[in-house]
Amino acid sequence: MKFGIDRLITEEELRKPLEGKRVALIAHPASVTANLDHSLDALIDRGVSVSSAFGPQHGLKGDKQDNMVETADETDPQYGIPVFSLYGEVRCPTGQMMSSADVFLFDLQDLGCRIYTFVTTLLYLLEEAAKTGKSVWVLDRPNPAGGPVEGTLLVPGQESFVGAGPMVMRHGLTMGEMAGWFVEHFKLDVDLQVIEMEGWKPGKAPGYGWPDGRVWINPSPNAATLNMARAYAGTVMLEGTTLSEGRGTTRPLEVLFGAPDIDAKAVLAEMERLAPVWLRGCALRECWFEPTFHKHAGTLCNGLMVHAEGKFYDHHAFQPWRLQALAFKAIRSLYPDYPIWRDFPYEYEFDRLAIDVINGGPALREWVEDKTAVPNDLDELAAADEAAWRETIAPHLIYS
């Protein structure tokens, strides 16, 4: 199969409209071709006049480890072009940045999750292109989580840099498909072109979303494996808690939690008692780890490792958002006074709890804290939103 960038550099007809145009590239370390050439190098090698580059959160080089760690503008030492940061002094491209090119090539590998900020960066780029009359080409890449959707819809008024619009947590779209929905939903008058993939089959074995044989490269420092990408729509919620998500270890965001004062085996037993059906599609394994930095640094933590991989993975049964919610519910059941929710600024949101910013509203946290609430209550709430989202995105699906 071919990703969008692979088609653009191998099909001359696709590149012809770029002749005589100044081109900008929005990229990060996973922006590579099938031969692992970085998109910037590959485009310039094919004679595309790249006049600027842009880096999203974590930077063009992907060197910024944590959230709310900004990247400065710089000049590319090899090509002498400006490299603008979209996670520094600004999140939206400025007029000066937009004036650096005529066509903007968006080539970011996404994880298929609303909170992954590259989604919002795409929206901001489309909005600014609409204002300035620029063209945006999305060089499409796979959604490694495949096509399933899961979670509650973001509540109007809860928008943030990790919540671009009323979508569910696991959105089920590629960035090309997402761009089409953005244009329709936000009524953007913008010249959008999607360079579609060839041969991508979401939901089909053996990759189910990520093509078999294609190398996985971290799109951000803690997105180290395909297993992480599959689990992320659930495990990312740990960022809004006092529980470790495994930052400071070699397998971040592949655990349901880690803490020095929680019995992981007891939590797993409680999860199985509360909603065994929510544990389907993966294997959970007790683990121990000592983070070298971040939460509980230097302290031995007990946790549960998620294995949505190999013989344990059932693509159509796995529900990472519900799985993570269930872990919270089980912890609250066993430890009624445990301070689960982290009270700190999250993605520059100072007036809302981080867990609510992440979920686009308070519903999940309220369900966890309600002693009378049962799994079916959250399931009914989410199922209605998921059905509505599927209907909303149906006209924009390219590959199914």
C-alpha positions as CSV (number, residue, x, y, z in Angstrom):
1,M,0.0,0.0,0.0
2,K,1.0,3.6,-0.3
3,F,0.6,6.5,2.1
4,G,-0.2,10.0,0.8
5,I,3.5,11.1,0.8
6,D,4.5,8.0,-1.1
7,R,2.0,8.7,-3.8
8,L,3.0,12.4,-4.0
9,I,6.7,11.7,-4.5
10,T,6.2,8.8,-7.0
11,E,3.3,10.1,-9.1
12,E,4.4,13.1,-11.2
13,E,0.8,14.0,-12.1
14,L,0.0,14.6,-8.4
15,R,3.0,17.0,-8.1
16,K,2.3,19.0,-11.2
17,P,0.0,21.6,-9.4
18,L,2.9,22.4,-7.1
19,E,5.1,23.6,-9.9
20,G,5.9,27.3,-9.5
21,K,4.3,27.3,-6.0
22,R,5.9,27.9,-2.6
23,V,5.2,24.9,-0.5
24,A,5.2,24.5,3.3
25,L,5.4,21.2,5.1
26,I,3.8,20.4,8.5
27,A,5.7,17.4,9.8
28,H,7.3,15.5,12.7
29,P,9.7,12.5,13.0
30,A,7.0,10.0,11.8
31,S,6.6,12.0,8.6
32,V,8.6,9.5,6.5
33,T,8.2,7.6,3.2
34,A,8.0,3.9,2.8
35,N,11.9,4.0,2.5
36,L,12.1,5.9,5.8
37,D,13.2,9.1,4.1
38,H,11.8,12.2,5.9
39,S,9.1,13.9,3.9
40,L,11.1,17.2,3.9
41,D,14.1,15.5,2.2
42,A,11.9,13.5,-0.2
43,L,9.9,16.5,-1.4
44,I,13.0,18.6,-2.0
45,D,14.7,15.7,-3.7
46,R,11.7,15.6,-6.1
47,G,12.1,19.2,-6.9
48,V,9.3,20.6,-4.8
49,S,10.0,24.2,-3.8
50,V,9.7,23.9,0.0
51,S,9.9,27.4,1.4
52,S,9.1,26.7,5.0
53,A,8.3,23.9,7.5
54,F,6.1,23.7,10.6
55,G,6.4,21.5,13.7
56,P,3.4,20.6,15.9
57,Q,3.5,19.8,19.6
58,H,6.8,18.0,20.5
59,G,8.5,19.8,17.6
60,L,9.5,19.0,14.0
61,K,12.3,16.8,15.5
62,G,10.0,15.3,18.2
63,D,12.5,16.2,20.9
64,K,10.1,17.7,23.5
65,Q,9.2,15.1,26.0
66,D,6.2,16.3,27.9
67,N,3.0,18.3,27.5
68,M,3.3,22.1,27.8
69,V,6.9,22.0,26.8
70,E,7.2,24.5,24.0
71,T,9.4,24.6,20.9
72,A,11.0,27.7,19.5
73,D,11.1,28.8,15.8
74,E,14.4,28.0,14.1
75,T,16.1,27.9,10.7
76,D,16.7,24.5,9.1
77,P,20.5,24.1,9.0
78,Q,20.5,22.0,5.8
79,Y,18.0,23.9,3.7
80,G,18.1,27.3,5.2
81,I,14.3,27.6,5.4
82,P,12.3,28.8,8.4
83,V,10.9,26.2,10.7
84,F,7.9,27.6,12.5
85,S,6.6,26.2,15.8
86,L,2.9,25.6,16.2
87,Y,3.5,24.7,19.9
88,G,5.5,27.7,21.1
89,E,4.4,31.3,21.3
90,V,1.4,30.5,19.2
91,R,-0.9,27.5,18.4
92,C,-2.5,29.0,15.3
93,P,-0.3,29.9,12.3
94,T,0.2,33.7,12.2
95,G,-0.2,35.8,9.1
96,Q,3.6,35.9,8.8
97,M,3.7,32.2,8.9
98,M,1.0,31.8,6.3
99,S,2.7,34.2,4.0
100,S,5.7,31.9,3.8
101,A,4.0,29.5,1.3
102,D,1.1,29.1,-1.2
103,V,0.3,25.4,-0.5
104,F,0.6,23.8,2.9
105,L,1.2,20.0,2.9
106,F,0.0,18.4,6.2
107,D,1.8,15.2,6.8
108,L,1.4,14.3,10.4
109,Q,0.8,10.7,11.7
110,D,-2.1,10.7,14.1
111,L,-3.3,8.2,16.7
112,G,-7.0,8.3,16.0
113,C,-7.8,10.1,19.3
114,R,-9.5,13.5,19.8
115,I,-7.0,14.5,22.5
116,Y,-3.9,14.0,20.3
117,T,-3.2,17.6,19.4
118,F,-2.3,17.1,15.8
119,V,-6.1,17.0,15.2
120,T,-6.5,20.5,16.5
121,T,-3.4,21.7,14.6
122,L,-5.1,20.5,11.4
123,L,-8.2,22.5,12.2
124,Y,-6.2,25.7,13.0
125,L,-4.3,25.4,9.7
126,L,-7.5,25.0,7.7
127,E,-9.1,28.0,9.5
128,E,-6.1,30.2,8.7
129,A,-5.8,28.9,5.2
130,A,-9.5,29.9,4.7
131,K,-8.8,33.4,5.9
132,T,-5.7,33.9,3.7
133,G,-6.7,32.1,0.6
134,K,-4.1,29.4,0.9
135,S,-4.4,25.7,-0.2
136,V,-4.1,22.8,2.2
137,W,-3.2,19.3,1.0
138,V,-3.5,16.5,3.5
139,L,-1.1,13.7,2.7
140,D,-3.2,11.0,4.3
141,R,-1.8,8.3,6.7
142,P,-3.5,5.4,8.5
143,N,-5.4,5.7,11.7
144,P,-3.5,3.0,13.7
145,A,-6.6,2.5,15.9
146,G,-8.6,1.6,12.8
147,G,-12.2,2.6,12.2
148,P,-14.0,1.9,15.6
149,V,-15.4,4.9,17.4
150,E,-15.8,5.2,21.2
151,G,-16.5,7.7,23.9
152,T,-18.8,10.6,24.7
153,L,-19.0,13.6,22.5
154,L,-17.3,16.8,23.5
155,V,-19.8,19.1,25.2
156,P,-20.3,22.5,23.5
157,G,-18.3,25.1,25.4
158,Q,-15.7,22.5,26.5
159,E,-13.4,23.0,23.4
160,S,-9.7,23.2,24.0
161,F,-6.4,22.4,22.3
162,V,-7.2,18.8,23.1
163,G,-10.8,19.1,22.0
164,A,-11.2,20.7,18.6
165,G,-14.9,20.1,18.3
166,P,-17.9,17.8,19.1
167,M,-16.3,14.5,18.3
168,V,-15.9,11.3,20.4
169,M,-12.6,10.3,22.0
170,R,-11.7,7.5,19.5
171,H,-12.9,9.2,16.3
172,G,-12.2,6.5,13.7
173,L,-11.0,8.9,11.0
174,T,-7.8,9.5,9.1
175,M,-6.6,13.1,9.0
176,G,-7.8,13.3,5.4
177,E,-11.3,12.3,6.5
178,M,-11.1,14.6,9.5
179,A,-10.2,17.5,7.3
180,G,-13.4,16.9,5.2
181,W,-15.5,16.9,8.4
182,F,-13.8,20.0,9.7
183,V,-14.6,21.9,6.4
184,E,-18.2,20.9,6.5
185,H,-18.8,21.3,10.3
186,F,-17.1,24.7,10.6
187,K,-18.2,25.8,7.2
188,L,-14.7,26.7,6.0
189,D,-14.2,28.1,2.5
190,V,-10.8,26.6,1.9
191,D,-9.1,24.9,-1.0
192,L,-8.6,21.4,0.5
193,Q,-7.1,18.5,-1.3
194,V,-6.6,15.0,0.2
195,I,-3.9,12.8,-1.3
196,E,-5.5,9.5,-0.5
197,M,-3.8,6.4,0.5
198,E,-3.9,3.3,-1.8
199,G,-4.6,-0.1,-0.4
200,W,-5.4,0.9,3.2
201,K,-8.0,-1.5,4.7
202,P,-9.1,-0.4,8.2
203,G,-10.4,-3.2,10.4
204,K,-8.9,-5.9,8.2
205,A,-6.2,-8.4,9.3
206,P,-3.4,-8.5,9.9
207,G,-2.9,-4.8,10.8
208,Y,-6.5,-3.8,11.5
209,G,-5.4,-0.1,11.1
210,W,-1.7,-0.1,10.8
211,P,-0.4,-1.9,7.6
212,D,1.5,-5.1,8.2
213,G,5.2,-4.6,7.3
214,R,5.2,-0.8,7.7
215,V,7.7,0.5,10.3
216,W,6.2,2.2,13.3
217,I,7.9,5.5,14.2
218,N,7.0,7.6,17.2
219,P,4.9,10.5,16.1
220,S,5.6,11.9,19.6
221,P,8.1,10.8,22.2
222,N,5.8,8.6,24.3
223,A,4.0,7.0,21.3
224,A,6.5,4.2,21.1
225,T,4.5,1.3,19.9
226,L,1.4,0.2,18.0
227,N,0.1,-1.2,21.2
228,M,0.2,2.3,22.7
229,A,-1.6,3.7,19.8
230,R,-4.4,1.2,20.2
231,A,-4.7,1.8,24.0
232,Y,-4.2,5.6,23.9
233,A,-7.9,6.6,23.7
234,G,-8.2,5.1,27.2
235,T,-4.8,5.5,28.8
236,V,-4.4,9.2,27.9
237,M,-7.0,9.9,30.6
238,L,-4.3,9.0,33.2
239,E,-2.8,12.4,32.3
240,G,-5.6,13.9,34.3
241,T,-5.0,11.8,37.4
242,T,-2.4,11.3,40.1
243,L,-1.9,7.8,38.7
244,S,1.2,7.1,36.6
245,E,0.7,6.5,32.9
246,G,4.2,5.1,32.7
247,R,6.0,8.2,31.7
248,G,9.6,7.7,32.8
249,T,9.5,4.1,31.7
250,T,10.1,2.3,28.4
251,R,6.3,1.6,27.8
252,P,4.5,4.8,28.5
253,L,0.7,5.0,28.0
254,E,0.5,1.2,27.8
255,V,-0.7,0.8,31.4
256,L,-4.1,1.3,32.9
257,F,-2.4,2.8,36.0
258,G,0.6,2.6,38.2
259,A,0.8,3.7,41.8
260,P,2.8,2.8,44.9
261,D,-0.3,2.5,47.1
262,I,-2.7,0.6,45.0
263,D,-3.1,-3.2,44.7
264,A,-3.3,-4.0,41.0
265,K,-4.5,-7.5,41.4
266,A,-7.4,-6.3,43.6
267,V,-8.3,-3.6,41.0
268,L,-8.3,-6.2,38.2
269,A,-10.6,-8.5,40.3
270,E,-13.0,-5.6,40.9
271,M,-13.0,-4.7,37.2
272,E,-13.9,-8.3,36.4
273,R,-16.7,-8.1,38.9
274,L,-18.1,-4.8,37.7
275,A,-18.1,-5.2,33.9
276,P,-16.2,-8.3,32.5
277,V,-17.4,-7.5,29.0
278,W,-15.4,-4.3,29.0
279,L,-12.2,-6.3,29.4
280,R,-12.5,-8.0,26.1
281,G,-10.2,-7.6,23.1
282,C,-6.9,-7.5,25.1
283,A,-5.0,-9.1,27.9
284,L,-4.2,-7.3,31.2
285,R,-1.1,-8.2,33.1
286,E,0.1,-7.1,36.6
287,C,3.3,-5.2,36.3
288,W,5.8,-3.3,38.4
289,F,7.8,-0.3,37.4
290,E,9.8,2.6,38.8
291,P,9.5,5.8,36.8
292,T,12.8,7.7,36.2
293,F,10.9,11.0,36.0
294,H,7.3,12.4,36.1
295,K,4.7,11.0,38.6
296,H,6.0,8.8,41.4
297,A,9.6,9.2,40.1
298,G,12.0,6.8,41.8
299,T,9.1,4.9,43.5
300,L,8.1,1.4,42.9
301,C,4.6,1.3,41.3
302,N,2.2,-1.6,40.9
303,G,0.0,-1.5,37.9
304,L,-1.8,-3.2,35.0
305,M,-0.2,-3.5,31.6
306,V,-2.5,-3.5,28.5
307,H,-1.7,-5.9,25.7
308,A,-3.8,-5.0,22.7
309,E,-1.4,-7.0,20.5
310,G,-0.6,-10.4,19.1
311,K,-3.0,-13.3,19.9
312,F,-4.7,-11.2,22.7
313,Y,-5.9,-8.5,20.4
314,D,-9.5,-8.5,19.1
315,H,-9.9,-5.3,17.0
316,H,-13.7,-5.3,17.0
317,A,-14.0,-6.1,20.8
318,F,-11.4,-3.9,22.3
319,Q,-12.8,-0.7,24.0
320,P,-9.9,1.2,25.5
321,W,-12.0,4.2,26.7
322,R,-14.4,1.9,28.6
323,L,-11.5,-0.2,29.9
324,Q,-9.8,2.9,31.4
325,A,-13.1,4.2,32.8
326,L,-13.6,0.8,34.5
327,A,-10.2,0.9,36.1
328,F,-11.0,4.3,37.6
329,K,-14.4,3.0,38.8
330,A,-12.7,-0.1,40.4
331,I,-10.1,2.1,42.2
332,R,-12.8,4.3,43.5
333,S,-14.7,1.3,44.7
334,L,-11.7,-0.1,46.6
335,Y,-10.2,3.1,47.7
336,P,-13.1,5.6,48.4
337,D,-10.9,8.4,49.6
338,Y,-8.0,8.0,47.0
339,P,-7.2,11.4,45.4
340,I,-7.5,10.2,41.8
341,W,-8.0,13.5,40.0
342,R,-5.0,15.7,39.4
343,D,-5.6,19.4,40.0
344,F,-3.2,21.3,37.7
345,P,-3.2,23.3,34.5
346,Y,-3.6,21.0,31.5
347,E,-2.9,22.2,28.0
348,Y,-3.2,25.8,29.3
349,E,-6.7,25.2,30.7
350,F,-6.7,26.7,34.2
351,D,-10.3,26.7,35.3
352,R,-11.3,23.0,34.7
353,L,-10.1,19.8,36.1
354,A,-7.7,18.1,33.7
355,I,-9.8,14.9,33.5
356,D,-12.8,17.0,32.3
357,V,-10.6,18.8,29.7
358,I,-9.5,15.5,28.4
359,N,-13.0,14.1,28.2
360,G,-14.6,17.2,26.9
361,G,-16.9,17.4,29.8
362,P,-17.4,16.1,33.4
363,A,-19.6,13.0,32.6
364,L,-17.0,10.4,33.0
365,R,-15.6,11.8,36.3
366,E,-19.1,12.2,37.7
367,W,-19.9,8.5,36.8
368,V,-16.8,7.3,38.6
369,E,-17.6,9.3,41.7
370,D,-21.3,8.4,41.8
371,K,-21.5,5.4,44.1
372,T,-24.9,4.4,42.7
373,A,-23.8,4.6,39.0
374,V,-23.2,1.2,37.3
375,P,-21.3,0.4,34.0
376,N,-24.6,0.3,32.1
377,D,-25.2,4.0,32.9
378,L,-22.0,5.1,31.2
379,D,-22.5,2.6,28.4
380,E,-25.9,4.0,27.5
381,L,-24.5,7.6,27.5
382,A,-21.6,6.7,25.3
383,A,-23.5,4.4,23.0
384,A,-25.9,7.2,22.1
385,D,-23.0,9.6,21.3
386,E,-21.2,7.0,19.4
387,A,-24.2,6.3,17.2
388,A,-24.6,10.0,16.5
389,W,-20.9,10.4,15.6
390,R,-21.0,7.4,13.2
391,E,-23.9,9.1,11.4
392,T,-22.1,12.4,11.3
393,I,-18.9,11.1,9.8
394,A,-20.4,8.6,7.4
395,P,-20.3,11.0,4.4
396,H,-16.6,11.7,5.0
397,L,-15.3,8.1,5.1
398,I,-12.9,7.5,2.2
399,Y,-11.7,4.0,2.8
400,S,-14.5,1.9,4.3
